[in-house]
Amino acid sequence: MGTKRMDGKPVNGARQLLRDVIPLPAPYSITVFPIYACNFKCRYCMQSLPPEQRLNTCTETLMTMEMYRKFIDELAEMGGTKALHFAGYGEPLLHPNIVEMVGYAKEKQVANTVDIVTNGVLLTEQLVHGLVDAGLDHMRISLQGLNAERYEEMCEAKVDFEKFLQMLRYLYEHKGQIRLYLKILDVELEGHTEEEFLAMFGGVADEVAIEHLIPLADKIDYEKEFQRDNFGVTMGGLSVNHAQVCPQPFYYMMFNPDGDLIPCCMSERPIILGNIKQKKLIEIWNGGVRRNFLKNQLKKKKDQYPACRSCTYYRYGLWPEDYIDDAAEELLARHFTD
């Protein structure tokens, strides 16, 4: 079938109109943030900043298996989710129990798709087979360049690039059911062409994408760092939409290593809905903190939250199907009258 270009396309296929499915009985999409640590310091990521500038409130580095199993068990009671992602502001493969985590989610059948977002450098033959046997559905590998020099420049990491390419070939040859997606940011192609990227990686992936750099971390001066003064498109290359209502909290949740549950992917000054160690997942999803937050979104008062004021994701990460500004008043009257 060949490698499929995914630029500007949703990773998990066509999206429904969000306005037609609100309110949801459970999140459509969940990010499990298993470890607050990374082997890279990518220049565009908050991990490149000193810890005191990251503005992340997470109090633990490593998610425990006990807490993770509690979360998965309670998610199963809610009927599960469409997509469970192991990602966050860290490298999931650093977690010593990542294979067990994937396996437990698959055993409990809590998601249509279980995937990992990784830089891929920590992959080994043993880990590849472990993830295949655990039932992983999808792996997205974020590439940082087309040679070792670019990796060191972009993320302060010394990578044996030829060894890395060999491991990607091994992964592709032994991936079993895993759908393999390789992606790179446009700024990381500096000095190279799209054709070179496709020639190097097109034969070792089911899907590839060239994404656009977007400003995500509040404390990084992207214009200065990358000599770019125009961020006029989304990561997928679509036109930036200055939405007044952020759609993400209506369908999404992030699960932090310390048990906190966040209504979006904003890790700087996050809004905390509750903690899985203190409440059940369904109580947090349907609880007053989240409900009031959604009401304020629909009232177009999101700027009262520091996390929302500094966030750019609602502009740069917005899919057209998720836009609900023009339905906000109707949704508020229909579902949030209390």
C-alpha positions in Angstrom: 0.0 0.0 0.0 2.9 2.4 0.5 3.4 5.1 3.0 0.6 7.6 3.6 1.1 11.3 4.0 -0.9 12.6 7.0 -0.1 16.3 6.8 -3.1 18.3 8.0 -5.1 15.1 8.8 -6.4 13.9 12.2 -4.2 11.1 13.5 -7.2 8.9 14.5 -9.3 9.5 11.4 -12.4 11.6 10.7 -13.8 13.6 13.6 -17.4 14.1 14.5 -18.9 17.6 15.0 -18.2 18.2 18.7 -21.4 20.3 19.1 -23.5 17.2 18.2 -22.1 15.0 21.0 -21.8 17.3 24.0 -22.1 16.3 26.8 -20.0 13.2 26.7 -20.4 10.4 29.2 -16.7 9.8 29.2 -13.7 11.5 27.5 -13.2 10.8 23.8 -9.5 11.2 24.2 -7.2 10.7 27.3 -3.5 11.3 27.6 -1.7 9.3 30.3 1.4 11.3 31.3 3.4 8.4 32.8 6.6 10.2 33.6 7.7 13.8 34.0 11.2 13.3 32.6 12.7 13.2 29.2 16.0 12.2 27.6 15.8 15.2 25.3 15.6 18.9 25.8 14.0 20.0 22.5 14.3 23.7 22.0 10.6 24.2 21.3 9.5 22.2 24.4 9.1 23.2 28.1 11.6 20.5 29.0 14.3 22.8 27.6 13.5 25.3 30.3 14.9 25.3 33.9 12.5 23.5 36.2 11.5 26.8 38.0 10.3 28.2 34.6 8.1 25.3 33.5 5.1 26.3 35.6 4.1 22.7 36.0 2.4 21.8 39.3 3.0 18.0 39.0 4.5 16.8 42.3 5.7 13.3 41.2 8.0 12.2 38.5 6.9 8.6 38.0 3.3 7.3 37.9 2.8 4.3 40.1 1.2 1.1 38.8 -1.2 1.0 41.6 -2.6 4.4 40.8 -2.6 3.7 37.1 -4.6 0.5 37.5 -7.1 2.4 39.6 -7.5 4.9 36.8 -7.9 2.2 34.1 -10.4 0.2 36.2 -12.5 3.3 36.8 -12.3 4.2 33.1 -13.6 0.7 32.2 -16.5 1.3 34.5 -17.4 4.4 32.5 -17.4 2.6 29.2 -13.9 3.5 28.1 -12.6 6.0 25.7 -11.9 6.2 21.9 -8.2 6.9 22.2 -5.7 6.4 25.1 -2.4 8.1 24.5 0.8 7.6 26.4 2.5 11.0 26.0 2.7 14.3 27.9 5.7 16.5 28.7 8.1 13.5 29.1 9.3 10.4 27.3 6.9 7.5 27.9 9.6 4.9 27.2 11.5 6.0 30.2 8.8 4.5 32.5 10.1 1.1 33.6 6.5 -0.4 33.4 5.4 1.1 30.0 4.8 -2.4 28.5 2.8 -3.5 31.5 0.8 -0.2 31.3 -0.1 -0.8 27.6 -1.0 -4.4 28.3 -3.3 -3.5 31.2 -5.2 -1.0 29.1 -5.6 -3.5 26.3 -6.6 -6.3 28.8 -9.3 -4.0 30.2 -10.5 -3.0 26.7 -10.7 0.7 27.8 -9.9 2.2 24.4 -10.5 1.7 20.7 -6.9 2.7 20.1 -3.9 2.7 22.5 -0.9 4.7 21.3 2.4 6.0 22.4 4.0 9.3 21.4 7.8 8.9 21.7 11.1 10.2 20.3 11.9 6.5 19.7 15.6 6.7 20.6 15.1 4.3 23.6 13.6 1.5 21.5 15.3 -1.8 21.7 14.4 -5.2 20.1 13.1 -6.4 23.4 11.0 -3.3 23.9 9.6 -3.6 20.4 8.5 -7.2 20.9 7.1 -6.3 24.4 4.9 -3.5 23.0 3.7 -5.7 20.1 2.8 -8.5 22.5 1.1 -6.0 24.8 -1.2 -5.1 22.0 -0.1 -1.5 21.2 -2.2 -0.2 18.3 -0.3 2.9 17.2 3.1 4.5 17.7 3.9 8.1 16.8 7.6 8.8 16.7 8.7 12.5 16.8 11.9 12.9 14.7 14.2 15.8 15.5 16.3 15.9 12.3 17.9 13.9 9.5 21.3 13.5 11.1 23.1 13.3 14.4 24.2 16.9 14.2 20.7 18.2 13.9 19.6 16.1 16.9 22.3 17.6 19.0 21.4 21.1 17.9 17.6 20.7 18.4 17.5 18.7 21.6 21.0 18.6 23.2 21.1 14.8 22.7 23.9 12.7 21.3 22.2 10.1 19.1 23.9 7.4 17.1 21.8 8.2 14.1 22.7 5.1 12.0 21.9 2.8 14.9 18.6 4.7 15.3 17.7 4.2 11.7 18.5 0.5 12.0 16.1 0.3 15.0 13.4 2.0 13.0 13.8 -0.6 10.3 13.7 -3.4 12.8 10.5 -1.9 14.3 8.9 -1.6 10.9 9.8 -5.2 10.1 8.5 -6.6 13.4 5.7 -4.1 14.2 2.8 -6.7 14.0 -0.5 -4.8 14.5 1.2 -1.5 15.4 0.5 1.4 12.9 3.7 3.3 12.7 3.6 7.1 12.2 6.8 9.2 11.8 6.6 12.9 12.0 8.9 15.9 12.0 8.6 19.6 12.5 9.4 21.9 9.6 12.1 23.7 11.5 13.9 20.4 12.0 14.3 19.9 8.3 16.6 22.9 8.0 19.1 22.3 5.3 17.1 19.4 3.9 14.1 18.9 1.7 10.8 17.1 2.1 12.0 14.6 -0.6 15.1 13.8 1.5 12.8 13.2 4.6 10.5 10.9 2.6 13.4 9.0 1.0 15.0 8.4 4.5 11.8 7.5 6.4 9.1 6.7 3.9 10.1 3.1 3.7 10.0 2.4 7.4 6.5 3.9 8.3 2.9 3.4 7.5 2.3 7.1 7.8 4.4 10.2 7.8 3.8 13.9 8.4 5.7 17.2 8.3 4.2 19.4 11.0 4.5 23.1 11.6 6.1 24.6 14.6 3.6 26.3 16.9 4.3 28.4 20.0 3.3 26.2 23.0 5.5 27.1 26.0 4.9 30.5 27.5 8.5 31.1 28.6 10.1 30.3 25.2 10.6 33.1 22.7 9.8 31.2 19.6 10.3 34.2 17.3 13.8 34.8 18.6 14.7 31.1 19.0 13.6 30.1 15.5 13.8 33.4 13.6 10.2 33.2 12.7 7.7 36.0 13.1 4.7 34.4 11.5 2.8 31.5 13.1 -0.1 31.7 10.8 -1.0 28.0 10.5 -1.8 25.2 12.9 0.5 22.2 13.5 -1.4 20.5 10.7 -1.1 23.4 8.3 -4.7 24.7 8.6 -5.6 28.3 9.1 -5.3 29.5 12.7 -8.8 30.0 14.3 -9.1 32.4 17.2 -11.8 30.5 19.0 -13.4 32.1 22.0 -14.5 28.7 23.4 -11.7 26.2 23.8 -13.2 22.8 22.7 -10.6 20.5 24.3 -12.1 20.3 27.8 -15.4 19.0 26.4 -13.8 15.8 25.1 -10.4 15.4 26.6 -8.6 14.7 29.9 -4.9 14.4 30.9 -3.8 12.1 33.7 -0.7 13.3 35.5 2.0 11.3 37.3 0.8 12.6 40.7 -2.8 11.6 40.0 -4.1 15.1 39.1 -6.6 15.2 36.2 -6.4 18.2 33.8 -9.1 19.2 31.3 -6.6 20.0 28.5 -3.0 19.5 27.4 -1.9 22.8 29.0 0.7 21.8 31.6 1.7 25.4 32.5 -0.4 26.7 35.4 -2.8 23.8 34.8 -6.5 23.7 35.9 -6.8 20.7 38.2 -10.2 19.0 38.2 -9.4 16.6 41.0 -7.1 13.8 42.0 -7.7 10.1 41.3 -6.3 9.2 44.7 -9.0 11.2 46.4 -12.1 10.8 44.1 -13.4 8.3 41.5 -12.8 9.2 37.9 -16.5 9.5 37.1 -17.0 11.9 40.0 -14.2 14.1 38.6 -15.5 14.0 35.0 -19.1 14.9 36.1 -18.1 17.0 39.1 -18.7 20.6 39.9 -15.1 21.8 39.2 -15.2 20.6 35.6 -18.8 21.6 35.1 -18.2 25.2 36.2 -15.1 25.3 34.0 -17.1 24.2 30.9 -19.8 26.7 31.7 -17.3 29.5 31.8 -15.9 28.3 28.5 -19.3 28.5 26.9 -19.9 31.9 28.4 -16.6 32.9 26.7 -15.0 33.8 30.0 -12.0 31.5 29.7 -9.5 34.3 30.2 -10.3 34.4 33.9 -8.1 31.3 34.1 -4.3 31.9 34.0 -3.7 28.7 32.1 -6.2 29.8 29.4 -4.8 33.3 29.1 -1.4 32.1 28.2 -2.5 29.1 26.1 -2.1 29.0 22.4 -3.3 25.5 21.8 -7.0 26.5 21.3 -5.8 28.4 18.2 -3.1 26.2 16.9 -4.5 22.8 17.8 -8.1 23.4 16.7 -9.8 21.1 14.2 -12.7 22.6 12.3 -15.1 20.0 13.6 -14.3 21.1 17.1 -15.3 24.7 16.7 -18.3 25.5 18.9 -18.2 29.3 19.3 -21.4 29.8 17.3 -23.1 27.0 19.3 -22.0 28.1 22.7 -25.3 29.9 23.7 -27.4 27.0 22.6 -25.2 24.4 24.4 -25.2 26.5 27.6 -29.0 26.7 27.6 -29.5 23.0 26.8 -26.9 21.4 29.1 -25.7 23.8 31.7 -28.8 25.5 33.2 -28.0 24.8 36.8 
